């Protein structure tokens, strides 16, 4: 899912801005295409906050939305962010210090208008291993309400 979001940002289908991932592993270089190892993090669980009044959060009862993540794709928080990482996001697992600073406050889910429709960006996989009910719900809501979701 994050690769599709990354493609949408790079193809300028979305006005969201990617936070460049420069850390001790890449040593200031962008990863080569196909070099997936450099772009992956160990699977960890992070705390995000979601706007419960947004249609993508339909059916959720808490603004706290834990997400599983295993990539180094970061989106800057903007007015289009529906969900974003908390200031103390790591719930379980490991993330290098440089990456932890990038993830704090960054967007988890964003929505942008594009033509007559919307581009809904998920930074992590909301269907991760089929075990995250709340994030699965956000994906289903994106499918069902995608055309009616408006930017705030």
C-alpha positions as CSV (number, residue, x, y, z in Angstrom):
1,X,0.0,0.0,0.0
2,X,2.8,2.4,0.9
3,X,4.4,1.9,-2.6
4,X,1.2,3.0,-4.2
5,X,1.1,6.1,-1.9
6,X,4.8,6.8,-2.7
7,X,4.0,6.5,-6.5
8,X,1.0,8.9,-6.1
9,X,3.2,11.5,-4.4
10,X,6.1,11.1,-6.9
11,X,3.6,11.3,-9.8
12,X,2.2,14.6,-8.4
13,X,-1.3,13.1,-8.0
14,X,-1.2,14.3,-4.4
15,X,0.0,17.6,-3.0
16,X,1.5,15.8,0.1
17,X,5.2,16.1,0.7
18,X,7.5,13.1,1.3
19,X,9.9,13.5,4.2
20,X,13.2,12.2,2.8
21,X,14.7,9.2,4.5
22,X,18.4,9.9,5.1
23,X,19.9,7.9,7.9
24,X,22.9,5.9,9.0
25,X,21.9,2.9,6.8
26,X,21.6,4.9,3.5
27,X,24.5,7.2,4.4
28,X,22.8,10.1,2.6
29,X,22.1,8.1,-0.6
30,X,18.7,7.3,-1.9
31,X,18.1,3.5,-2.0
32,X,18.6,2.0,-5.4
33,X,15.4,0.7,-7.2
34,X,14.8,-2.9,-6.1
35,X,16.8,-2.5,-2.9
36,X,13.9,-3.3,-0.6
37,X,16.1,-4.2,2.4
38,X,17.2,-0.6,2.9
39,X,13.7,0.7,2.8
40,X,12.3,-1.7,5.4
41,X,12.2,-1.4,9.1
42,X,11.6,-4.3,11.5
43,X,7.9,-4.6,11.9
44,X,6.9,-2.4,14.8
45,X,3.7,-1.1,16.3
46,X,3.1,2.7,16.5
47,X,0.4,5.0,17.9
48,X,-1.4,7.3,15.6
49,X,-4.3,9.6,16.2
50,X,-7.3,9.7,13.8
51,X,-9.9,12.3,13.3
52,X,-13.1,10.5,14.4
53,X,-15.3,12.9,12.5
54,X,-13.7,12.0,9.2
55,X,-15.6,9.4,7.0
56,X,-12.5,7.2,7.0
57,X,-12.9,6.8,10.7
58,X,-16.5,5.7,10.5
59,X,-17.1,2.9,13.1
60,X,-14.1,3.7,15.2
61,X,-14.7,4.7,18.8
62,X,-11.2,5.9,19.9
63,X,-8.9,8.5,18.3
64,X,-6.0,6.2,19.2
65,X,-5.2,4.0,16.3
66,X,-2.3,1.5,16.6
67,X,-0.7,0.6,13.3
68,X,1.9,-1.9,12.2
69,X,4.7,-0.5,10.1
70,X,7.7,-1.8,8.3
71,X,8.8,0.9,5.8
72,X,10.7,4.1,5.7
73,X,8.2,6.1,3.7
74,X,7.2,9.3,5.6
75,X,4.7,12.0,4.7
76,X,4.7,15.4,6.2
77,X,1.7,16.3,8.4
78,X,-0.7,18.7,6.5
79,X,-4.2,20.0,6.6
80,X,-5.1,16.9,4.5
81,X,-3.9,14.4,7.2
82,X,-6.7,12.3,8.5
83,X,-4.4,10.3,10.8
84,X,-1.0,11.2,12.1
85,X,1.7,9.7,14.4
86,X,1.7,10.8,18.1
87,X,4.7,12.6,19.7
88,X,5.6,9.3,21.5
89,X,4.7,6.9,18.7
90,X,6.6,3.6,19.4
91,X,4.3,1.1,21.2
92,X,6.2,-2.1,20.5
93,X,9.3,-3.0,18.4
94,X,12.4,-1.1,17.3
95,X,13.1,1.9,15.1
96,X,16.4,3.7,14.7
97,X,16.6,7.1,16.4
98,X,16.8,9.0,13.2
99,X,13.7,7.3,11.9
100,X,11.8,7.8,15.2
101,X,12.3,11.6,14.9
102,X,11.0,11.6,11.4
103,X,7.9,9.6,12.3
104,X,6.8,11.8,15.2
105,X,3.9,13.9,14.0
106,X,4.1,12.7,10.4
107,X,1.0,11.7,8.5
108,X,-0.4,8.2,8.5
109,X,-3.4,8.7,6.3
110,X,-4.0,11.7,4.0
111,X,-6.7,12.6,1.5
112,X,-6.2,14.8,-1.6
113,X,-8.6,15.9,-4.4
114,X,-7.5,14.8,-7.9
115,X,-9.8,15.7,-10.7
116,X,-13.3,14.5,-9.8
117,X,-12.0,12.0,-7.3
118,X,-9.8,11.6,-4.3
119,X,-6.3,10.2,-3.7
120,X,-6.2,8.5,-0.3
121,X,-2.7,7.8,0.9
122,X,-1.9,5.1,3.4
123,X,1.7,5.3,4.7
124,X,1.5,1.8,6.2
125,X,-0.5,-1.3,5.0
126,X,-3.9,-1.1,6.7
127,X,-4.5,-4.8,5.8
128,X,-1.3,-5.9,7.5
129,X,-1.5,-9.7,7.8
130,X,-5.2,-9.4,8.2
131,X,-5.1,-9.0,12.0
132,X,-5.6,-5.2,12.5
133,X,-9.4,-4.7,12.6
134,X,-9.3,-1.0,13.1
135,X,-6.9,-0.2,10.2
136,X,-8.8,-2.7,8.0
137,X,-11.9,-0.6,8.8
138,X,-10.2,2.6,7.5
139,X,-9.4,0.8,4.3
140,X,-12.9,-0.5,3.8
141,X,-14.2,3.1,4.6
142,X,-11.8,4.4,1.9
143,X,-13.3,2.0,-0.6
144,X,-16.9,2.7,0.4
145,X,-16.7,6.4,1.0
146,X,-13.8,7.3,-1.3
147,X,-15.9,9.5,-3.6
148,X,-17.6,11.4,-0.8
149,X,-14.5,12.1,1.3
150,X,-13.7,15.8,1.1
151,X,-10.6,17.7,2.3
152,X,-11.1,19.7,5.4
